Amino acid sequence: DGVSWTSLLEISVLSCGEGSSVYWIVKMNKELLGTIWIQFLLFLVHFIWASNAIFAKLALNHIPLIIYVGTRIAVVSPLLLVIAFLKEGRKMVPRSKRDWLYMFILGLCGISGENLLYMSGLKLVDPSVAGVLQPLSVVFTLIFSLLLKRETFSVLKGLGLVSAMAGALVVLRVDQIALRSTDSHASFSGAMLVICSFVGYSIYLVMQKDILLRYSSLTVISWAMTLSGIPVYLIMIPLYKEFGELLTAPLISWIGLIYGTFLSLALAYALCLYAMTRSTPTVVSSYGMLVPVMVAVEGIIFLGDKLDWHEAVGGVLTVFGLGMVILSRHREAQQISKEKTKEVEMEEMKEKDPAELKIVPLDEIA
C-alpha cells in the first residue's frame, strides 16, 4: 500500500544488478515510455489549440474580443493560484523582484498578449489562414534559441523544419490566401496580428526554460497568467457595458468560451509547460506544424470536407519533418549522455588509488 508500481519496478530491477540484461532492457523501455508520453502530451496540447481556433471564431461572433480574453484569464488564473498554493505552499511565491518581472513579461508574451493578438487576427481571417501561418512560430523559436545559444543548429533539424512547413502550407493551400483576401476573409492586418502572436509565443517558449529551473511549471503559469491579466482588466473596466453582450450570447458562443477557458487556456498551457521541462523549445513548437493537418482532419469529420492530394501529401511532409526534428534532438541527447559518461569515468579514474593501478610495460602496450 502506498507504493507505486514504478517504485516496485525500480526495486526489482536493482535487485537484478546493473550487469544483468533485465536491468538494461527495463531501463531502455522506461526511457522509451517516457519519450512516448511526452510526445503524446505535446500532440494533445496542439490538438486542443487547433480545435480552439474553430470554437474561438464562433465565440467571437457574439462576444467582444477584450471580454472574451479577459473572462478566460479572470476565471482560470485564480484557480491556478489556489492549486499552486495547495501543492507548493510558500515555494510558489516569487523570491525576487526580477522573478516577478520575469513572470509578468513571460505572461505578456505568451498568454495575455499572445491571446489578444491572435484573437484580433482571428476576427479578420479564417481559422485555416491562421493555420497556414502557424509554422512560422517554429521558425521564430529556432531563431531566438540560436541567438540566445539555447540550442545548436543541425542540418537534419533544418531540413525537418523546412519539410514540416512545406507540408503545412500544402495542406491549407497557401496560394489561396490572396483569393480569400479579395473576399474580405483575410486581410493584411489580420495576418500580421496572427504573425505577431506567434512571435510572442516563441519568445514565451524560449524564455520559460530559465524560470522553470527555479519554480514548478504550475507556479510559473499561475503567476504569468495572473500578472499578465492586469493590463487586460484595466482595458475591460471602461467597457463594463459590453458585458451585456456576454450574457445574451447564444449557446454556441458560450461553448466556445468554456472550451477556450478550461481546455485551451488552462489545461493546454499547463501540459505544455510540463512537457517543456522534459524537452526543448524547438521540439515543442515543432508540434505546431501538426495544427494545419489537424484543422483539415477536423474539417473532414465535422464539416464533411473531402480528403484530396493536398491533405495527403501535406500530412506526410509534416509528419516526416516533425520526425526529423525529434530524431535530431534524440541524437543530441545521446551525444550529451555519452560525454557525461566519459566525464564520470575520468573522474573515477582520478579518484582511484594509484597503488591499485596495474603498471603495464611499454612493450605490452605496443
C-alpha positions in Angstrom: 0.0 0.0 0.0 1.2 3.5 -0.9 4.0 2.1 -3.2 3.7 2.8 -6.9 4.3 0.2 -9.5 7.2 2.2 -10.7 8.9 2.0 -7.3 8.4 -1.7 -7.2 9.9 -1.9 -10.7 12.9 0.0 -9.5 13.4 -2.3 -6.6 13.1 -5.4 -8.8 15.4 -4.0 -11.4 18.1 -3.0 -8.9 18.0 -6.5 -7.3 19.0 -7.9 -10.7 22.1 -5.8 -10.8 23.4 -3.4 -13.4 25.2 -6.1 -15.2 22.1 -8.1 -16.0 20.2 -8.0 -19.2 17.0 -7.4 -17.3 18.3 -4.2 -15.9 19.2 -2.7 -19.3 16.0 -3.9 -21.0 13.8 -2.3 -18.4 15.9 0.9 -18.3 15.6 1.3 -22.1 11.9 0.6 -22.1 11.3 3.2 -19.3 13.2 5.8 -21.2 11.2 4.9 -24.4 7.8 5.1 -22.5 8.8 8.5 -21.0 9.6 9.8 -24.5 6.3 8.5 -25.9 4.4 10.1 -23.0 5.9 13.5 -23.6 5.2 13.3 -27.4 1.6 12.3 -26.7 1.1 15.2 -24.4 2.5 17.6 -27.0 0.2 16.1 -29.6 -2.8 16.5 -27.3 -1.8 20.2 -26.5 -1.7 21.2 -30.1 -4.9 19.2 -30.9 -6.7 21.3 -28.3 -5.2 24.5 -29.7 -6.2 23.5 -33.2 -9.8 23.0 -32.2 -9.8 26.2 -30.2 -9.4 28.2 -33.4 -12.8 27.0 -34.6 -14.5 27.4 -31.2 -13.0 30.9 -30.7 -14.2 32.0 -34.1 -17.7 31.0 -33.1 -17.5 32.8 -29.8 -16.1 36.0 -31.2 -19.0 36.3 -33.5 -21.2 37.4 -30.5 -18.7 38.2 -27.6 -16.4 41.3 -27.7 -12.7 40.4 -28.0 -11.5 42.0 -24.8 -14.4 40.5 -22.8 -13.6 37.1 -24.3 -9.9 37.2 -23.5 -10.3 38.9 -20.1 -13.0 36.5 -18.9 -10.8 33.5 -19.7 -7.9 34.8 -17.8 -10.1 36.0 -14.9 -11.6 32.6 -14.4 -8.5 30.4 -14.8 -5.8 32.4 -13.0 -7.4 32.3 -9.5 -8.0 28.6 -9.8 -4.4 28.0 -10.8 -3.1 30.2 -7.9 -5.1 28.2 -5.4 -4.0 24.9 -6.8 -0.4 26.0 -6.9 -0.6 27.2 -3.2 -2.1 23.9 -2.1 0.6 22.0 -3.9 3.7 24.2 -3.4 2.9 26.2 -0.3 5.2 29.2 0.1 7.5 27.9 -2.6 5.1 29.2 -5.2 5.8 32.9 -4.2 8.5 34.5 -6.4 11.6 35.1 -4.5 12.8 38.3 -6.0 11.6 41.4 -7.9 13.4 40.1 -11.0 11.3 36.9 -10.9 8.1 38.9 -10.5 9.1 41.0 -13.6 10.2 37.9 -15.5 6.9 36.1 -15.0 5.0 39.2 -15.9 6.9 39.6 -19.2 6.5 35.8 -19.8 2.8 36.0 -19.4 2.5 39.2 -21.5 4.4 37.5 -24.4 2.8 34.0 -24.3 -0.6 34.3 -22.6 -2.5 37.6 -22.5 -0.6 39.5 -25.2 -0.5 36.4 -27.5 -4.2 35.8 -26.9 -5.2 39.4 -27.7 -3.1 39.5 -30.9 -4.2 36.0 -32.1 -7.9 36.6 -31.4 -7.7 40.0 -33.0 -6.3 38.5 -36.1 -8.8 35.6 -36.0 -11.7 38.1 -36.2 -10.3 39.2 -39.6 -9.1 35.9 -41.1 -10.4 32.3 -41.4 -9.1 29.8 -38.9 -7.5 27.9 -41.8 -5.5 31.0 -42.8 -4.2 31.3 -39.2 -3.3 27.6 -39.5 -1.3 28.4 -42.7 0.8 30.8 -40.7 1.2 28.6 -37.7 4.6 27.0 -38.8 6.2 30.4 -38.6 6.2 30.0 -34.8 8.8 27.2 -35.2 11.0 29.5 -37.3 10.8 32.3 -34.7 11.5 29.8 -31.9 14.5 28.4 -33.6 15.9 31.9 -34.4 15.5 33.0 -30.8 17.0 29.8 -29.5 20.0 30.2 -31.8 20.5 33.8 -30.9 20.4 33.1 -27.2 22.6 29.9 -27.7 19.9 27.7 -26.1 20.1 25.2 -29.0 22.5 24.1 -31.6 21.6 24.1 -35.3 21.9 20.9 -37.3 21.2 20.1 -41.0 18.7 17.4 -40.0 16.8 19.9 -37.8 16.8 22.5 -40.5 15.6 20.1 -43.2 12.9 18.8 -40.8 11.6 22.3 -40.2 11.5 23.1 -43.9 9.7 19.8 -44.7 7.1 20.3 -42.0 6.4 23.9 -43.0 6.1 22.9 -46.6 3.6 20.2 -45.6 1.5 22.6 -43.6 1.4 25.1 -46.5 0.4 22.3 -48.9 -2.4 21.1 -46.7 -4.1 24.5 -46.5 -3.2 25.7 -50.0 -1.3 28.9 -49.2 -1.8 30.1 -52.7 -5.4 30.8 -51.9 -4.7 33.4 -49.2 -4.7 36.1 -51.8 -8.0 35.0 -53.2 -9.6 35.0 -49.7 -8.2 38.4 -49.1 -10.1 39.8 -52.0 -13.3 38.4 -50.5 -12.5 40.1 -47.2 -11.9 36.8 -45.4 -8.3 37.6 -44.8 -6.6 40.9 -44.6 -3.0 42.0 -44.4 -3.6 43.5 -40.9 -5.2 40.3 -39.7 -2.4 38.2 -40.9 0.2 40.5 -39.3 -1.6 40.3 -36.0 -1.5 36.5 -36.1 2.2 36.5 -37.0 2.9 38.9 -34.1 1.1 36.5 -31.8 3.4 33.6 -32.9 6.4 35.8 -32.3 5.2 36.4 -28.7 4.6 32.7 -28.2 8.0 31.8 -29.5 9.6 34.2 -27.0 7.5 32.7 -24.3 8.7 29.2 -25.1 12.4 30.2 -25.1 12.2 32.4 -22.0 10.4 30.0 -19.7 13.2 27.5 -19.8 15.2 29.6 -17.3 12.4 30.2 -14.8 11.4 26.6 -14.8 14.8 25.8 -13.2 13.7 27.6 -10.1 9.9 27.1 -10.0 7.5 24.4 -10.9 5.5 24.6 -14.1 2.3 25.1 -12.2 3.8 28.1 -10.3 5.1 29.7 -13.4 1.9 29.5 -15.4 -0.2 30.6 -12.4 1.8 33.8 -11.8 2.4 34.5 -15.5 -1.3 34.4 -16.3 -2.3 36.4 -13.2 0.2 39.2 -13.6 -0.3 39.5 -17.4 -4.0 39.7 -16.9 -3.8 43.0 -15.0 -3.4 45.1 -18.2 -6.4 43.3 -19.7 -8.6 44.1 -16.7 -7.6 47.7 -16.9 -8.8 47.8 -20.5 -12.0 45.9 -19.6 -13.1 48.4 -16.8 -14.3 51.2 -19.1 -16.1 48.6 -21.3 -18.3 47.3 -18.5 -21.5 47.9 -20.6 -20.3 45.3 -23.1 -20.7 42.6 -20.5 -24.4 42.6 -21.5 -23.4 41.1 -24.9 -21.8 38.2 -23.0 -24.9 37.5 -21.0 -27.1 37.5 -24.1 -24.7 35.5 -26.3 -26.1 32.3 -27.9 -25.2 28.8 -26.6 -22.6 28.1 -29.2 -20.6 31.2 -28.1 -20.8 30.0 -24.5 -19.5 26.6 -25.6 -16.6 28.3 -27.4 -15.8 30.4 -24.3 -15.9 27.4 -22.0 -13.7 25.4 -24.3 -11.2 28.2 -24.8 -11.1 28.9 -21.0 -10.7 25.4 -19.4 -9.2 23.3 -22.2 -7.2 25.7 -24.4 -6.0 28.2 -21.8 -5.8 26.1 -18.5 -5.1 22.5 -19.4 -3.2 23.0 -22.7 -0.8 25.6 -21.2 -0.2 23.5 -18.1 0.6 20.4 -20.2 2.9 22.4 -22.5 4.9 23.8 -19.5 5.2 20.2 -18.1 6.5 19.0 -21.4 8.9 21.9 -21.7 10.8 20.7 -18.6 11.4 17.4 -20.4 12.1 18.7 -24.0 13.3 21.8 -25.9 11.5 24.9 -27.2 12.1 23.8 -30.8 10.6 20.3 -30.4 7.6 21.7 -28.5 6.9 24.4 -31.1 7.5 21.8 -33.9 4.2 20.2 -33.0 2.6 23.4 -34.1 3.3 22.0 -37.6 0.6 19.5 -37.0 -2.1 22.1 -36.4 -2.9 22.7 -40.1 -3.2 18.9 -40.6 -5.5 18.7 -37.5 -7.6 21.5 -38.9 -8.0 19.6 -42.1 -8.9 16.4 -40.3 -11.5 18.2 -38.1 -12.9 19.7 -41.3 -13.4 16.2 -42.7 -15.0 14.9 -39.6 -17.2 17.8 -38.5 -17.7 19.8 -41.7 -17.8 17.0 -44.2 -14.8 18.1 -46.2 -13.2 15.6 -48.6 -9.6 14.5 -48.4 -7.6 15.2 -51.6 -4.0 15.0 -52.5 -3.2 18.3 -50.8 -4.0 16.9 -47.4 -2.4 13.5 -48.1 0.9 14.9 -49.4 1.0 17.8 -46.9 0.3 15.4 -44.0 3.2 13.1 -45.0 5.6 16.1 -45.3 4.5 17.5 -41.9 4.9 14.2 -40.0 8.2 13.4 -41.8 9.6 16.9 -40.9 8.5 16.6 -37.3 10.2 13.2 -37.1 13.4 14.6 -38.4 13.4 17.3 -35.7 12.7 14.8 -33.0 15.4 12.5 -34.3 17.9 15.4 -34.4 17.1 16.2 -30.8 17.4 12.5 -29.8 20.9 12.3 -31.4 21.9 15.4 -29.5 20.7 13.9 -26.2 22.6 10.7 -26.9 25.8 12.6 -27.6 25.4 14.6 -24.4 24.8 11.3 -22.5 28.0 9.8 -23.9 30.0 12.9 -23.0 28.7 12.8 -19.4 29.5 9.1 -19.1 33.1 9.7 -20.2 33.4 12.5 -17.7 32.2 10.3 -14.9 34.7 7.5 -15.9 37.5 10.0 -16.0 36.6 11.3 -12.5 36.5 7.7 -11.2 39.9 7.0 -12.7 41.3 10.1 -11.0 39.9 9.1 -7.6 41.2 5.6 -7.9 44.2 4.6 -5.6 47.4 4.7 -7.7 48.5 1.5 -5.8 45.6 -0.4 -7.3 46.5 0.6 -10.9 48.3 -2.1 -12.9 51.6 -0.9 -14.4 51.8 -2.2 -18.0 55.3 -2.4 -19.7 55.7 -0.4 -22.9 56.4 -3.5 -25.0 53.0 -5.0 -24.0 51.3 -1.7 -24.9 53.0 -1.8 -28.3 
